[in-house]
Amino acid sequence: MNEKQRYEAADRLGIEIVDTDTMGCIAADIIKNACTWVDFASGRGEFSLALVKRNHMVNIWNLEKRTDFVEVSDKDQKLLLPEESMRIRNIIGKIEMVARGRYASDGILQNSMDVVSLHCYEPGKFSEQNAINAMNYALKSGGHAIITLDSEIDNYTKFLKNLKKRFKKVMVGNHPTGYPQTSYTFALWHRHREFPGVPPFICVQKEG
């Protein structure tokens, strides 16, 4: 399914199509208002880094894939490059990093947190049910969700229908960072007393 077909499928389902700047503002608002950022490490974290550069926000860039759970704070600067350590000092709260594939692990998402970033690297097709499962784990944390899926969804139309049923408002548009150019993005507005204010956000990146 090409980009035009994706947008046509979204339009048929009554899903709002928005521009890149709108997507960027949604993501920026979530990140700027976050006291805690949980990043499920995927490569170098290009998505997070690009948002930082675009919006002049403080964030952490994944430097490695770790097999253990790591809490990064000021005293842990040995884990970071000097310029990244400087970013840490400006963050309220803490940053937590865990290896990819660990989002379902017991205990990791039980803390009270504002933002969960799930960078789900998977080879080939990515199951739409896996994407929904990842969102469920994120929302159970009591915060907003940012999900990057670096693979093609295996059933795009089914995925859209599932999201449309579960969330009050679903939007689709271009990736807010402009990198890579082949990506596409979803924003989910989940109006619930446990998740007030800024809507959850999901980013879906095409293969290649």
LINQUI-V711320 format. One record per helix or strand of 3 or more residues. SS is the DSSP state (hx for helix, st for strand). FROM is the first residue (numbers start at 0). LEN is the number of residues. Records with the same first field share a line. If there is no record, write none. Layout:
SS = FROM-LEN ; FROM-LEN
//
This chain:
hx = 2-10 ; 19-13 ; 45-10 ; 73-6 ; 81-8 ; 127-13 ; 155-11
st = 15-3 ; 35-5 ; 69-3 ; 93-5 ; 114-6 ; 143-6 ; 168-6 ; 183-6 ; 200-4
//
